[in-house]
Amino acid sequence: MAKIIVVGASGTIGNAVADLLMPDHEVIRVGHREGDFTVDLSAKASIASLFERIGAFDVIVSAAGASRFGKTGEASDEDFRVGIENKLMGQVNLVRLALGRITAGGAITLTTGLLAREPWPGTVPTAMVNAALEGFVRAAALDLAPDMRLNAVSPILVTETARRMGMDAVGSMPATETARAYQASIDGDMTGQVLDVRDFGKIEA
Ligand SMILES: NC(=O)c1ccc[n+]([C@@H]2O[C@H](COP(=O)([O-])OP(=O)(O)OC[C@H]3O[C@@H](n4cnc5c(N)ncnc54)[C@H](OP(=O)(O)O)[C@@H]3O)[C@@H](O)[C@H]2O)c1
C-alpha cells in the first residue's frame, strides 16, 4: 500500500482517480477549496506548506491546474497568464518541491491534455501549456531517474465535462475510464512518458 497524494481530487478526473486507487492505497485527497488538505497550485509557498503538513509520501498524482481557451489574435495576457502560472508552473513546482520529500522509488504523474498534440481552433493558451508540460516531463524524468519516475497523462474530452458544457459526448471518455491511465502510470515502471488515455480506457460511442 502506497501513500498517494491526489491533487485535484475534488475535480472530475481527480475524484475518479482517487476512487480507483482507494481500495489498494492510502489516498490523501487535496483540493483547492476542499479535501483532506487544500493547496493553491499557483502559489509556490502554498505547495511547500502542503508538503510540510503531509510529511513523507510515495506518489503524487496531479489532476488539477486551470488554463483558458482563446484564439491567437484574441486571447488576452490574462488568458495566457492563468495557464502558465496555474496548470504549467503549478505542476512543475509540485515536482520541484516534492524532491527530498517523496520516498525513493516514488512516482509523480501530472496532467496535460490532448490539445498539446491535436489542438482545436481557439485553444492556444491551453495547447501551449500542455505542450510545455510534456517537454518538462520528458526532460525532468531524465534528471530524476533512477530514484523517481515522472510521467504525464493526456486526457481527451471527459464525458462528464462534455455533458456539463452541453457538448456532444460521442468520442469522449468517462472519468472512470480516464482514471485507468493514471493507475497504469502509478503501477508501471515507465518514466518520461505521456500516456494517452485512449490506450487505457473505453471511449463513449
Ligand atoms: N475534463 C476534461 O475534459 C479534460 C480534458 C483534457 C485535459 N483535462 C485536464 O485535466 C485536469 C483536470 O480537469 P478536470 O476536468 O477534472 O477539472 P475540474 O473538474 O475543474 O477540477 C479541477 C480540480 O483542480 C482543483 N484546482 C483548481 N484550481 C486549483 C488551484 N489553483 N490549486 C490547486 N487545485 C486547484 C479543483 O479544486 P476545487 O474543486 O477545490 O476548486 C479541482 O479539484 C486539468 O488540468 C484539465 O486541463 C481535462
The ligand as a Tripos MOL2 file, in Angstrom:
@<TRIPOS>MOLECULE
LIG
   48    52     1     0     0
SMALL
NO_CHARGES

@<TRIPOS>ATOM
      1 N1        -12.1990   17.4820  -18.2390 N.am      1 LIG1
      2 C1        -11.6870   17.3780  -19.4630 C.2       1 LIG1
      3 O1        -12.4150   17.1740  -20.4630 O.2       1 LIG1
      4 C2        -10.2010   17.4720  -19.6530 C.ar      1 LIG1
      5 C3         -9.6430   17.1370  -20.9020 C.ar      1 LIG1
      6 C4         -8.2700   17.2450  -21.0870 C.ar      1 LIG1
      7 C5         -7.4580   17.6890  -20.0310 C.ar      1 LIG1
      8 N2         -8.0320   18.0000  -18.8330 N.ar      1 LIG1
      9 C6         -7.1580   18.4530  -17.7450 C.3       1 LIG1
     10 O2         -7.3340   17.6330  -16.6150 O.3       1 LIG1
     11 C7         -7.1520   18.3920  -15.4200 C.3       1 LIG1
     12 C8         -8.3510   18.1800  -14.5150 C.3       1 LIG1
     13 O3         -9.5160   18.5130  -15.2350 O.3       1 LIG1
     14 P1        -10.9660   18.3480  -14.5990 P.3       1 LIG1
     15 O4        -11.9530   18.4900  -15.7000 O.co2     1 LIG1
     16 O5        -11.0150   17.1570  -13.7190 O.co2     1 LIG1
     17 O6        -11.0290   19.6740  -13.7170 O.3       1 LIG1
     18 P2        -12.1340   20.1270  -12.6670 P.3       1 LIG1
     19 O7        -13.2790   19.1990  -12.6060 O.co2     1 LIG1
     20 O8        -12.3840   21.5700  -12.9500 O.co2     1 LIG1
     21 O9        -11.3370   20.0060  -11.2800 O.3       1 LIG1
     22 C9        -10.1900   20.7590  -11.0720 C.3       1 LIG1
     23 C10        -9.5470   20.3430   -9.7740 C.3       1 LIG1
     24 O10        -8.3820   21.1500   -9.5740 O.3       1 LIG1
     25 C11        -8.5330   21.8750   -8.3790 C.3       1 LIG1
     26 N3         -7.9600   23.2000   -8.5630 N.ar      1 LIG1
     27 C12        -8.4350   24.2370   -9.2790 C.ar      1 LIG1
     28 N4         -7.6340   25.3050   -9.1600 N.ar      1 LIG1
     29 C13        -6.6330   24.9310   -8.3390 C.ar      1 LIG1
     30 C14        -5.5140   25.5900   -7.7800 C.ar      1 LIG1
     31 N5         -5.2300   26.8760   -8.0590 N.pl3     1 LIG1
     32 N6         -4.7310   24.8910   -6.9380 N.ar      1 LIG1
     33 C15        -4.9910   23.6030   -6.6180 C.ar      1 LIG1
     34 N7         -6.0230   22.9240   -7.1130 N.ar      1 LIG1
     35 C16        -6.8430   23.5880   -7.9580 C.ar      1 LIG1
     36 C17       -10.0180   21.9260   -8.0900 C.3       1 LIG1
     37 O11       -10.2240   22.1270   -6.7020 O.3       1 LIG1
     38 P3        -11.6030   22.8240   -6.1970 P.3       1 LIG1
     39 O12       -12.7210   21.8980   -6.6060 O.co2     1 LIG1
     40 O13       -11.4380   22.8800   -4.7230 O.co2     1 LIG1
     41 O14       -11.6660   24.1460   -6.8930 O.co2     1 LIG1
     42 C18       -10.4280   20.5380   -8.5620 C.3       1 LIG1
     43 O15       -10.1290   19.5800   -7.5790 O.3       1 LIG1
     44 C19        -6.9550   19.8500  -15.8670 C.3       1 LIG1
     45 O16        -5.5840   20.1180  -15.9140 O.3       1 LIG1
     46 C20        -7.5190   19.8660  -17.2730 C.3       1 LIG1
     47 O17        -6.8990   20.8230  -18.0870 O.3       1 LIG1
     48 C21        -9.3800   17.9000  -18.6170 C.ar      1 LIG1
@<TRIPOS>BOND
     1     1     2 1
     2     2     3 2
     3     2     4 1
     4     4     5 ar
     5     4    48 ar
     6     5     6 ar
     7     6     7 ar
     8     7     8 ar
     9     8     9 1
    10     8    48 ar
    11     9    10 1
    12     9    46 1
    13    10    11 1
    14    11    12 1
    15    11    44 1
    16    12    13 1
    17    13    14 1
    18    14    15 2
    19    14    16 1
    20    14    17 1
    21    17    18 1
    22    18    19 2
    23    18    20 1
    24    18    21 1
    25    21    22 1
    26    22    23 1
    27    23    24 1
    28    23    42 1
    29    24    25 1
    30    25    26 1
    31    25    36 1
    32    26    27 ar
    33    26    35 ar
    34    27    28 ar
    35    28    29 ar
    36    29    30 ar
    37    29    35 ar
    38    30    31 1
    39    30    32 ar
    40    32    33 ar
    41    33    34 ar
    42    34    35 ar
    43    36    37 1
    44    36    42 1
    45    37    38 1
    46    38    39 2
    47    38    40 1
    48    38    41 1
    49    42    43 1
    50    44    45 1
    51    44    46 1
    52    46    47 1
@<TRIPOS>SUBSTRUCTURE
     1 LIG1         1 GROUP 0 **** ****
